[in-house]
């Protein structure tokens, strides 16, 4: 009898959360799906959802999956997590969300421009990147929270993507996959590493305050 391994894959999309188990031959063994409400909107253009709501849907999807398995759930060797990209979850020092997650569908922006130095501004202009830097600054969720919810922003301990939140809930550790690091965070996609100190300083101007940017780099490590 073939000695197979089993792997759980969790997919928290925009419309649903799916839980699937594959065997080591790549064959789908069982799957479940829980429909979700993508967001609520307290203001025009806003799109938010409680991180706990996503986690509860993930748990329900897994609980629905277990009875469908032909093997005990203890046979699962590993878990992978993928989620809707660029949905952010600000966490407090108690490791709980400080506010609802801001969805990738959210349209709010800030009116400010990044405070680039003369050299940085000249460099961005030279490579014709200034409009992109301005756009990223205006759309970065961290900037909106810092400017419109400053008391809450001062309490941010970790600034996570939704995938990082699920990984924390699953393991108790702040880890995330390189493939999930998509959004307004200081991540160097060419080297697949968190940005060095020089680029972190640039990110401070383009995205958010220096402390928050560094907190992101320290708090969520890639594997």
Protein Blocks (a to p, Z undefined) as FASTA:
>chain_A
ZZddddddddddfkbccdddddfkopafbdcdddddfbacfbghiacddfklmmmmmmmm
mmmmmmmpcbdfklpmbdcddddehiacdddfkopafbdcddfkbcbdcfbdcdddfklm
mmmmmnopmmmmmmmmmmmmklmmmmmmmmlmmmpmbdcdfklmmmmmmnopacddfklm
gcjddddfklopacdfklmmmmmmmmmcfklmmmmmmmpccZZ
